[in-house]
Amino acid sequence: MRTLDLDLRTYTDLIWIYKKQTKHSVNFIPTGTTYEVVIHLRDGSETTQSAGAEAVDQALATLAQNCPWIVAGYSEELRKLWSKSPNEFIAQVDARRAEFAAAVSAGAFPAEE
């Protein structure tokens, strides 16, 4: 299984992650499917990395586990919010991160060593 080499600055830059699946065809005959990890960053940029379905799923699971405050998964509602009000989207993620940090400080979650 191929691992992904994602070019990330810091976990605090991560805002929204999801899997993009594109089905390809020639003359209406299916020829395959490609998968990508899509990562939206704090500065409004987007980065993607192509890989097999398993590698993409593993990368998303790892990111979500290490950054439980980020938004993981795709919906049309999330796309619209990101497109129309990226600052609001980012503020919601920042609030989730602050709640998580407070919970860790209060001992609700064990801090990673």
Residue pairs with C-beta under 8 A, 6 or more apart in sequence:
1 52
1 54
1 55
1 58
2 51
2 52
2 55
3 51
3 55
3 58
4 37
4 49
4 51
4 55
4 56
4 58
4 59
5 49
6 37
6 39
6 47
6 49
6 59
7 47
8 14
8 39
8 47
9 41
11 66
11 67
12 42
12 97
13 41
13 42
13 43
14 39
14 41
14 42
14 63
14 67
14 70
15 40
15 41
15 42
15 70
15 71
15 89
15 90
15 93
16 39
16 40
16 70
16 71
16 72
16 78
16 82
16 89
16 93
17 37
17 38
17 39
17 40
17 60
17 63
17 64
17 70
17 71
17 72
18 38
18 60
18 72
18 73
18 74
19 35
19 36
19 37
19 38
19 56
19 57
19 60
19 74
20 35
20 36
20 37
20 38
20 48
20 74
21 33
21 34
21 35
21 53
22 33
22 34
22 35
22 36
23 30
23 32
23 33
24 30
24 31
24 32
24 33
24 34
25 31
33 53
34 50
35 50
35 51
35 52
35 53
35 55
35 56
36 48
36 49
36 50
36 51
36 56
37 48
37 49
37 51
37 56
37 59
37 60
37 63
38 46
38 47
38 48
38 74
39 46
39 47
39 48
39 63
40 46
40 82
41 47
42 90
44 86
49 59
51 59
60 72
63 70
63 72
64 70
64 72
68 100
69 93
69 96
69 97
69 99
69 100
70 93
70 96
71 78
71 89
71 92
71 93
78 89
81 88
81 89
82 89
100 109
103 109
104 111
